[in-house]
Amino acid sequence: MRYELYYWSGIQGRGEFVRLALEDAGADYVDVARERGDEAMEPFLLGDRAGLRPFAPPFLKAGRTVLAQTALILAWLGPRLGLVPEGAAARLQAQQLQLTVSDLVAEAHDTHHPLAAGLYYEDQREAAARCAAQFRRQRLPKFLGYFEQVLAQGDGQHALAAHSYVDLSLFQVVGGLHYAFPRAMRRLRPKLPRLHALAARVADRPNVAAYLASPRRLAFNEQGIFRHYPELDG
């Protein structure tokens, strides 16, 4: 199976969670927009194709199957790429954790766009400062503390009983949050030893390490989900 990943070409964004799974598994895939331009997504997004169209990228095409929504894509890919333990219970747990990751990612995004996604950051600086302060003080420790507890209650090294797409997503979240909120993350780091150790282990996985060292891994920037505005870091 050759997979086609559709996501905006200039940012990591939500597509990176799917891309990390494909890279870690050594899957045969094409990053369509990066090869053909963002306009390659238009037939799907504008409804020129028959069937239910995605609302927004990322979406994945595999044969005739087209799936959108990051958590759903990963739940479907997980068994096919060997990135989730066997059994219905483990797969449901993985999906639950991934949806919680999605909640965290959405709240991280809202720190710089608290009023409207269609407005520029410069149009909502005051509201962003209030939102980011609340995120740093309450929401960030709560989310990351939860994932630290998940690791502690398991084998201490994985979100589930073995390496999974959830581990890859937690790696991406830790990296993104360190980029966006370096001061806040430095303060929290002593309380999150397992989570940071997990991120280090994922970065050392051969396929992930090769990907991170390649031009396919775009840098975090101020167009994506995780943005570094010093004034939002306290």
C-alpha positions in Angstrom: 0.0 0.0 0.0 1.2 3.4 -0.9 -0.2 6.2 1.2 -0.9 9.8 0.1 -0.7 12.4 2.9 -2.4 15.7 2.2 -1.4 18.7 4.4 -0.3 22.2 3.9 3.3 22.4 2.5 4.9 25.1 4.7 4.2 23.9 8.2 4.3 20.9 10.5 0.8 21.4 11.9 -1.5 18.5 12.6 -0.2 16.7 9.6 3.1 16.1 11.5 1.4 13.6 13.8 0.5 11.4 10.8 3.8 12.0 9.1 5.7 10.8 12.2 3.8 7.5 12.2 4.5 7.0 8.5 8.2 7.8 8.9 8.6 5.7 12.0 7.0 2.7 10.3 9.1 3.1 7.1 5.8 3.3 5.1 5.7 4.0 1.4 4.0 7.4 1.2 4.0 10.6 -0.8 3.6 14.1 0.8 1.3 15.3 -1.9 1.2 19.1 -1.2 5.0 19.3 -0.7 5.5 17.6 -4.1 2.7 19.2 -6.1 1.7 22.3 -4.2 -1.2 23.1 -1.9 -3.5 23.3 -4.8 -3.3 19.5 -5.1 -5.7 19.4 -2.2 -8.4 21.4 -3.8 -10.3 18.6 -5.6 -10.9 17.0 -2.2 -11.7 20.2 -0.2 -13.9 21.8 -2.8 -16.1 18.7 -3.3 -15.1 18.0 -6.9 -14.9 14.3 -6.0 -17.8 12.0 -5.4 -18.4 10.9 -1.8 -17.9 12.6 1.6 -15.2 15.3 1.4 -12.8 16.2 4.2 -13.5 19.5 6.0 -9.8 20.3 6.2 -6.3 18.6 6.1 -4.7 16.5 7.2 -6.3 13.7 5.3 -4.9 10.4 4.0 -5.7 8.5 0.9 -5.0 4.8 0.7 -6.5 3.2 -2.4 -10.1 4.3 -2.5 -10.2 5.1 1.2 -9.9 8.8 2.2 -9.8 9.6 5.9 -9.6 13.0 7.7 -9.1 14.0 11.3 -5.7 13.2 12.8 -6.9 10.9 15.6 -9.0 8.9 13.2 -6.2 8.6 10.6 -3.9 7.3 13.3 -6.4 4.9 14.7 -6.8 3.4 11.2 -3.1 3.4 10.4 -2.0 2.0 13.8 -2.8 -1.6 13.2 -1.6 -1.5 9.6 1.8 0.0 10.5 2.3 -2.0 13.7 2.0 1.1 15.8 -0.6 -0.1 18.3 -0.8 -3.2 20.5 -3.1 -6.1 19.6 -6.6 -6.2 21.0 -9.7 -4.0 20.9 -9.0 -2.6 24.4 -5.5 -1.4 23.6 -6.7 0.2 20.4 -9.5 2.0 22.2 -7.1 3.2 24.8 -4.7 4.5 22.1 -7.5 6.4 20.5 -8.6 7.9 23.8 -5.1 9.1 24.5 -4.7 10.5 21.0 -8.0 12.4 21.3 -6.6 13.9 24.6 -3.5 14.9 22.7 -5.8 16.6 20.2 -7.4 18.5 23.0 -4.0 19.7 24.2 -3.0 20.7 20.7 -6.2 22.7 20.2 -5.6 24.6 23.5 -2.0 25.3 22.6 -3.2 26.8 19.3 -5.8 28.9 21.0 -3.2 30.6 23.1 -2.2 32.7 20.1 -5.7 32.7 18.4 -8.1 32.9 21.3 -10.7 35.1 19.6 -10.9 33.7 16.1 -8.7 31.6 13.9 -9.4 33.9 11.0 -7.9 36.9 12.7 -4.1 37.6 12.8 -2.3 37.2 16.1 -1.6 40.9 16.0 -5.4 41.5 16.1 -5.8 39.6 19.4 -2.6 40.1 21.4 -4.4 41.2 24.6 -6.7 38.3 24.7 -3.8 36.0 23.7 -1.8 37.2 26.7 -4.6 36.3 29.1 -5.3 33.0 27.4 -1.6 32.0 27.4 -1.2 32.9 31.1 -4.1 30.6 32.0 -2.7 27.9 29.8 0.8 28.1 31.4 -0.5 28.1 34.9 -3.3 25.6 34.8 -3.9 23.7 31.6 -0.4 22.9 30.6 0.5 21.3 33.9 -2.8 19.5 34.0 -2.4 17.9 30.5 1.3 17.0 30.9 0.8 15.8 34.4 -1.9 13.5 33.1 0.4 12.0 30.5 3.2 11.7 33.0 0.8 9.7 35.2 -0.2 7.5 32.2 3.5 6.6 31.8 4.0 6.0 35.5 1.0 3.6 35.7 2.2 1.6 32.7 5.7 0.3 32.1 7.2 3.8 32.6 8.4 3.9 29.0 5.4 3.8 26.8 1.9 5.3 26.8 0.6 1.7 26.2 2.1 -1.7 26.7 4.5 -1.2 23.8 5.6 1.5 21.3 2.7 3.1 19.6 1.6 6.1 17.6 0.7 7.7 20.9 4.3 7.8 21.9 5.2 9.5 18.6 2.5 12.1 19.2 3.7 12.8 22.7 7.2 13.3 21.3 5.8 15.9 18.9 3.8 17.6 21.6 6.8 17.9 23.9 8.9 19.3 21.1 6.3 21.8 20.1 5.6 23.0 23.6 9.4 23.5 24.3 9.5 25.6 21.1 6.4 27.7 22.0 6.8 28.0 25.8 10.5 27.3 26.6 10.4 29.1 30.0 7.2 27.4 31.1 8.5 24.0 30.0 11.8 24.5 31.8 9.9 25.1 35.0 7.7 22.0 34.5 10.5 19.7 33.4 11.5 18.4 36.8 7.9 17.1 37.3 7.9 15.3 33.9 10.9 13.0 33.8 9.1 10.1 32.1 7.6 12.2 29.4 10.9 13.8 28.5 12.6 10.4 28.6 10.0 9.1 26.2 10.6 12.0 23.9 14.3 11.3 23.9 13.8 7.6 23.1 11.4 8.4 20.2 14.0 10.8 18.8 16.6 8.0 18.8 14.5 5.5 17.0 16.4 4.9 13.7 13.6 5.9 11.2 12.6 8.9 13.3 16.2 10.1 13.8 16.8 9.8 10.0 13.6 11.8 9.4 14.5 14.5 11.9 17.9 14.9 10.2 16.3 15.2 6.7 14.9 18.2 4.9 11.5 16.5 5.2 11.3 17.6 8.8 10.3 21.3 8.7 11.2 23.5 11.5 8.6 24.9 13.9 7.5 28.3 12.8 5.1 31.1 13.5 2.6 29.8 10.9 1.9 26.5 12.6 0.2 25.3 15.8 3.1 25.7 18.1 4.3 29.3 17.8 6.8 31.1 19.9 5.8 34.6 20.9 8.0 35.6 23.9 5.3 37.7 25.4 3.1 34.6 25.8 5.7 32.7 27.7 5.5 34.8 30.8 
